[in-house]
Amino acid sequence: MQVYRRFDIATAKPTAEERARVPYHLVDELDPAEDFTLARFIERAEELLVAIRGRGAQPILVGGTGMYLRGLLRGIVPAPDIDPALRRRLAAMHERRGDRAMHRWLSRVDPDSAERIGPGDRQRVGRALEWWVASGSRWSERLDTQGTWGATGERYRCLKLGLDAAVEWLAPRIEQRVERFFADGLVEEVQGLLAAGVSPECNAFQAIGYREVAEALRGGGSMDEVIDRVKIHTRQYAKRQRTWFRKEPGIVWLDARAAPESLLASGLDVWTKFVRQSAI
């Protein structure tokens, strides 16, 4: 979500000081009205990999979106053509029934897709349901046999580092992070986006924090309740991340509870060994 301009606070974009120290890419690239798809990410990421290596530098991919990492490393299945009339019918159904009901439907017909896609990710829930209705088969099965999951090897040699922490350690930090977003002006940022004409239906507004605040501003509701919902949705997302990355092969896990200096030293040690082994 950091790719979208003006969606700053709850996406935790790197600060101006951080950007001055290290070049960051795919930040503030798109207008919120544009949709940033997995295929588009892979195309831009591959361009940047070539450019970064061309400067003699080492590219580092940072983030928590496992599907984007796996798509870059293993490739993707092209999205099927869907009848526009079917897409409109399902979108109207989504509006009537709401995110939870549509996600429950997906859980019944394609539980693997439902496990990796959150209820608030309306775009991906819709795509998986479109495929089911149109073909009678599961999108997750197609991925297994033809694409991201079924690919036998990775397209890039890489070292994967993961940060691991117990839920009881992580939960209060999630709460503090969410509270900091609101203290830093998340509500005012959303008000400004809506006032500027950014549609609440655009993909950027599906981000956790933005979606809940926009719904409250449009329909009313206590911001204390909104903060609680954002905390719950963030914890649920963290659980899905943990489930996803536990299935990702080759990750070297580091203890997130360690001091930053210790984490840096551990990461560099693992990297040094990886480089030495690759040179043999």
C-alpha positions, -999 to 999 in steps of 0.1 A, spaced: 0 0 0 30 23 3 29 26 -35 -1 50 -33 5 87 -29 -11 105 1 -17 73 20 11 79 44 3 74 81 -11 39 83 11 25 56 41 34 78 61 48 48 98 54 53 105 89 66 122 116 46 154 110 67 153 73 59 148 80 22 178 103 23 200 76 37 189 47 14 172 46 -20 136 33 -16 116 22 -46 78 16 -53 69 43 -27 45 71 -38 44 58 -74 7 58 -81 -24 79 -78 -49 63 -54 -74 59 -83 -51 34 -99 -50 -3 -90 -17 -19 -82 -19 -56 -91 4 -84 -84 13 -86 -121 21 -49 -122 43 -52 -91 63 -81 -107 68 -60 -138 81 -30 -119 102 -51 -94 120 -69 -123 128 -35 -139 142 -23 -106 162 -54 -100 180 -49 -133 186 -12 -126 199 -18 -90 222 -45 -100 234 -24 -129 246 2 -104 265 -26 -85 242 -25 -56 223 -52 -38 185 -52 -40 166 -59 -8 129 -67 -9 112 -56 24 76 -61 35 50 -85 47 30 -93 16 39 -129 10 20 -133 -22 40 -106 -38 73 -122 -27 62 -156 -40 49 -141 -73 82 -124 -79 102 -155 -71 80 -181 -88 59 -163 -113 21 -160 -115 -8 -174 -133 -24 -148 -157 -58 -137 -145 -86 -153 -165 -110 -133 -186 -142 -128 -168 -175 -118 -182 -180 -81 -172 -217 -87 -165 -207 -114 -139 -182 -91 -123 -208 -64 -120 -233 -88 -104 -208 -101 -79 -197 -65 -70 -234 -56 -64 -238 -86 -42 -207 -76 -23 -223 -42 -16 -256 -57 -5 -242 -85 17 -210 -70 30 -174 -83 33 -180 -109 59 -208 -127 41 -188 -128 9 -157 -141 27 -178 -168 43 -190 -179 9 -154 -180 -4 -145 -201 27 -171 -227 17 -162 -230 -20 -124 -223 -18 -111 -225 18 -74 -223 7 -80 -189 -10 -101 -177 20 -73 -186 44 -48 -163 25 -72 -135 17 -87 -114 44 -124 -104 45 -115 -68 38 -96 -75 6 -126 -71 -15 -107 -71 -48 -91 -106 -43 -121 -121 -26 -141 -110 -57 -116 -124 -81 -116 -158 -64 -154 -159 -64 -155 -148 -100 -133 -178 -109 -155 -202 -89 -188 -190 -104 -174 -189 -139 -155 -222 -140 -168 -243 -110 -132 -248 -99 -110 -233 -72 -86 -205 -79 -62 -220 -53 -61 -253 -73 -52 -234 -104 -23 -218 -86 -12 -251 -72 -10 -267 -106 -1 -239 -129 16 -211 -111 29 -196 -80 25 -227 -58 33 -253 -85 65 -238 -98 94 -261 -91 121 -235 -86 127 -198 -79 137 -174 -106 162 -155 -84 188 -167 -60 180 -150 -27 183 -152 10 150 -149 29 151 -135 65 121 -136 87 113 -119 120 96 -142 145 80 -134 178 54 -149 201 19 -137 198 19 -124 234 49 -103 226 35 -90 193 0 -82 204 7 -51 226 30 -37 200 3 -40 174 -20 -21 198 6 6 203 13 9 166 -24 14 158 -28 40 186 2 59 172 -14 60 137 -45 77 151 -24 100 173 -4 110 142 -35 121 124 -49 91 105 -85 104 108 -75 138 94 -56 122 66 -86 101 56 -109 132 58 -85 150 35 -84 121 10 -122 119 8 -126 157 5 -101 156 -24 -124 132 -42 -105 99 -37 -132 72 -40 -137 51 -8 -141 22 -32 -106 24 -47 -81 -4 -39 -60 20 -17 -89 24 7 -89 -14 13 -59 -10 35 -64 -18 72 -70 15 90 -81 35 60 -111 12 53 -124 14 89 -120 51 93 -136 59 59 -166 37 68 -170 55 101 -167 90 85 -193 81 59 -217 62 81 -211 75 116 -196 57 145 -173 61 175 -137 65 167 -129 45 199 -148 16 183 -129 21 150 -96 19 168 -106 -13 184 -117 -27 150 -84 -17 134 -65 -35 162 -85 -66 157 -81 -66 119 -43 -60 123 -40 -89 146 -59 -111 122 -37 -100 94 -6 -107 114 -19 -142 120 -24 -147 83 11 -135 77 25 -160 102 5 -188 86 17 -179 51 54 -175 59 55 -207 79 47 -224 46 73 -204 26 104 -226 21 139 -215 29 133 -187 55 160 -181 81 141 -170 112 155 -143 135 141 -134 169 122 -101 166 125 -95 203 163 -90 201 178 -55 202 181 -38 167 219 -40 169 218 -77 176 193 -83 148 215 -64 124 245 -85 134 226 -117 131 213 -108 97 247 -98 84 262 -130 97 236 -151 79 242 -130 48 279 -135 49 276 -172 51 251 -172 23 274 -153 0 303 -176 9 283 -207 1 270 -193 -31 306 -186 -42 317 -222 -38 
